Amino acid sequence: MLHHRTALFRGALLFVVGVFAGLTLLVVTTSSLEIDLQITKVIQWIALPPFALLMRMVSWPGFNPQVVIIAGLIIMVLYALGLRWEAAMALTAAVSSTAINLLLKDLIQRPRPLPDQVTVFASLTSFSFPSGHVMFYVGFFGFLGFLAYHLLKPSLGRSLLLALFGGLVFLIGLSRIYLGQHWASDVVAAYLLGGLTLIAIIQVYLWGRTRFFVR
């Protein structure tokens, strides 16, 4: 049974890698995707002010300087609580997801959506593929969600933390498209690559915890 589960897990990882590679090739070889434009128009059709405010609020923690401040404070809190390995791996998650994203953006150099294509709430000068916000949220907040589930006993506090981190990861993709700062393909690719990064971080965390930080 364990061997069967391992094979399924590896197969799923290979599938995700293949989908990401195919999507990247499509983006590199095609100047624009019609489905990207259609998805953005559908999402931006939601013209409710509370929804627009929510989308701005979800993206806000991912911009500088607040992303550095928020991540730094969380890592320091983990360290102060005696969770030194957890703090180190949270820092690794933040740095690695950001570094991988910047590297790919510089390699692919895909332009962001333009105001004459969709509604752009605020223009950004960096490249678009894959979404840095999504990769960071999946890698960093996803890891924090894993820690909350893994380390805390079932309680209201744990449930609230899981809802917070899970909500951020779920909504950030929608937010980036709604604000006109990313295409849907940027977001999907970032979820795929961010998920692979998160899995790697979790595996390293579990490996190190069992060998050096057994409690």
Buried (B, 14 or more C-beta within 10 A) or exposed (E): EEEEEEEEEEEEBEEBEEEBEEBBEEBEEEEBBEEBBEBBEEBBEEEEEEEBEBBBEBBEBBEEEEBEEBBEEBBEEBBEEEBEBBBBBBBBBBEBBBEBBBEBBEEBEBEBBEEEBBEBBEEBEEBBBBBBBBBBBBBBBBBBBBBBBEEEEEEEEBEEBBEBBBEBBEBBBBBBBBBBBBBBBBBBBBBBBBBBBBBBBBEBBEEEBEEEEEE
